[in-house]
Amino acid sequence: MSLLCVRVKKASLSGSPDKFNTYVTLKVQNVKSTTIAVRGDQPCWEQDFMFEISRLELGLIVEVWNKGLIWDTMVGNVWIPLKCIRQSDE
């Protein structure tokens, strides 16, 4: 069993600052974590998350969402293979 530590830092979004109220979701091995929503086109979350990892052949899904009045809209996403993430013995 390994621990995956992820820090969600910031983003730079294209468009009018008043149209964004974004948050980030992290998904790995059927576990999902979410940041707070931050307004503006330069959101800064600076939040840390930890996941227990048992299968390194899987990946981390990172999604950026814009919060809406009725439903949220995905701004972008990326899949990062766990084997590509730097590992430490600490």
Sequence and secondary structure as in RCSB ss.txt:
>XXXX:A:sequence
MSLLCVRVKKASLSGSPDKFNTYVTLKVQNVKSTTIAVRGDQPCWEQDFMFEISRLELGLIVEVWNKGLIWDTMV
GNVWIPLKCIRQSDE
>XXXX:A:secstr
 EEEEEEEEE    S GGG EEEEEEEETTEEEE   EESSS EEEEEEEEEES TTSEEEEEEEE  SSS EEE
EEEEEEGGGS     
